[in-house]
């Protein structure tokens, strides 16, 4: 079996990943492709351990409560994925959960049930948002901001006076 690979530089629309029998990649010199192949998988102890960590963290996601998942999803909407082909987007709650907890587990640290940016005050707000009570509206996110203006008696007359003063005479 010949171990040399034929790598071909291509001028085409940006692509990345496997497509049919070819693998597409980009580097600083441009886009290139080569025939797809199945890489050798030695299954070392380190590989097996890392893959086991991914599996264990993924299984932990299913043990979270619905409130915890809502919090992860809300925080994840504020995080962007790593750009690929000049595109990026918001993460899902599951992806953020796996990203943070796999990194912690690989370092031998305790995993977390809530995102690091999340505070206990926000937890109470989210719990109140999950109660749909009177209006049956779904929760918006971990924090709800309300802005209220005090109504002044006769405010409509003040508005008319301001508009009248702003207009030129005869306007």
C-alpha positions in Angstrom: 0.0 0.0 0.0 1.3 3.4 -1.0 1.6 5.8 2.0 1.9 9.0 0.0 -1.1 11.2 -0.3 -2.0 13.3 -3.3 -2.9 16.8 -2.0 -4.4 19.1 -4.5 -4.9 22.9 -4.1 -8.3 24.0 -5.3 -9.9 27.3 -6.3 -13.5 26.7 -5.4 -16.2 27.7 -3.0 -15.1 27.3 0.7 -15.6 23.8 1.9 -14.5 21.9 5.1 -14.8 18.3 6.1 -15.5 15.1 4.3 -17.5 15.2 1.0 -18.0 12.0 -0.8 -14.6 10.4 -1.2 -12.6 13.6 -0.5 -11.6 15.6 2.6 -11.6 19.4 2.2 -9.4 21.6 4.4 -8.0 25.2 4.4 -4.8 26.6 5.5 -3.0 30.0 5.1 -2.1 29.0 1.5 -5.7 28.3 0.4 -8.1 25.4 0.2 -7.0 21.9 -0.6 -8.4 18.4 -0.8 -7.2 14.8 -0.6 -8.8 11.4 -0.9 -10.6 10.3 2.3 -9.1 7.4 4.3 -9.8 5.7 7.6 -7.0 6.7 10.0 -5.3 4.2 12.2 -6.9 4.0 15.7 -4.4 2.6 18.2 -6.9 2.8 21.1 -4.2 3.9 23.6 -5.1 4.3 27.3 -5.2 8.1 26.9 -7.6 7.9 23.9 -9.9 5.5 25.7 -9.9 7.8 28.9 -10.7 11.0 26.9 -13.5 9.2 25.0 -14.9 7.8 28.2 -14.9 11.3 29.7 -16.9 12.6 26.8 -19.4 9.8 27.2 -19.7 10.3 30.9 -20.3 14.1 30.6 -22.8 13.5 27.8 -24.7 11.1 30.1 -24.6 13.6 32.9 -26.6 16.1 30.8 -29.5 13.7 30.9 -29.5 13.8 34.7 -29.9 17.6 35.0 -33.2 19.0 36.0 -35.3 21.0 33.4 -34.4 24.3 35.3 -30.7 23.6 35.0 -31.0 22.8 31.3 -32.9 26.1 30.7 -30.1 28.0 32.5 -27.4 26.2 30.3 -29.4 27.0 27.2 -29.9 30.7 28.2 -26.2 31.2 29.0 -25.2 29.3 25.8 -27.1 31.7 23.6 -24.6 34.4 24.7 -21.6 32.3 23.6 -20.4 32.0 20.0 -18.9 28.9 18.4 -15.4 28.9 17.0 -15.5 30.5 13.5 -15.4 27.9 10.7 -15.5 29.0 7.0 -15.9 32.6 8.3 -19.2 31.6 10.1 -20.0 31.2 13.8 -23.2 31.0 15.8 -24.6 30.6 19.3 -23.9 27.4 21.1 -26.6 25.0 22.4 -26.9 24.4 26.1 -25.7 20.8 25.7 -22.5 21.9 23.8 -21.6 24.5 26.4 -22.2 21.9 29.2 -19.9 19.4 27.5 -17.3 22.1 26.6 -17.0 23.3 30.2 -17.3 19.9 32.0 -15.0 17.9 29.8 -12.3 20.5 30.3 -12.8 20.3 34.1 -12.9 16.5 34.1 -9.7 16.2 32.0 -7.9 18.4 34.6 -9.3 16.2 37.5 -11.6 19.0 38.8 -15.2 18.7 39.9 -17.8 19.1 37.2 -20.5 21.8 37.5 -24.2 21.7 37.2 -24.6 25.4 36.4 -22.5 27.6 34.1 -19.6 29.4 35.8 -21.1 32.8 34.9 -24.4 32.0 36.6 -25.2 33.5 40.0 -27.6 32.3 42.7 -29.6 35.5 42.3 -30.3 34.6 38.7 -31.3 31.1 39.8 -34.2 32.5 41.8 -35.3 34.7 38.8 -35.2 31.7 36.4 -37.3 29.6 38.9 -39.9 32.4 38.9 -39.9 32.5 35.1 -40.6 28.8 34.9 -43.8 29.4 36.7 -46.2 30.2 33.8 -49.2 31.0 35.9 -51.6 33.6 34.7 -50.4 34.4 31.2 -49.0 31.0 30.2 -45.9 32.5 28.6 -42.7 30.5 28.2 -39.6 31.8 30.0 -37.6 34.4 28.1 -34.2 33.8 29.7 -32.4 33.8 33.0 -33.0 37.5 33.7 -36.0 39.6 33.0 -35.6 43.4 32.9 -38.6 45.6 33.3 -38.7 49.3 32.7 -41.5 51.4 34.1 -42.3 55.1 33.8 -44.4 56.9 36.4 -47.5 58.3 34.9 -48.0 62.0 35.7 -51.5 63.4 36.0 -52.1 65.5 32.9 -49.1 64.1 31.0 -51.0 64.3 27.7 -51.4 68.1 28.1 -47.6 68.4 28.7 -46.9 66.3 25.6 -49.2 68.6 23.5 -47.4 71.7 24.9 -44.0 70.2 24.0 -45.1 69.4 20.5 -46.7 72.8 20.1 -43.5 74.5 21.3 -41.3 72.4 18.9 -43.4 73.3 15.8 -42.7 76.5 14.0 -45.4 79.1 14.1 -48.3 78.3 11.8 -47.1 74.6 11.5 
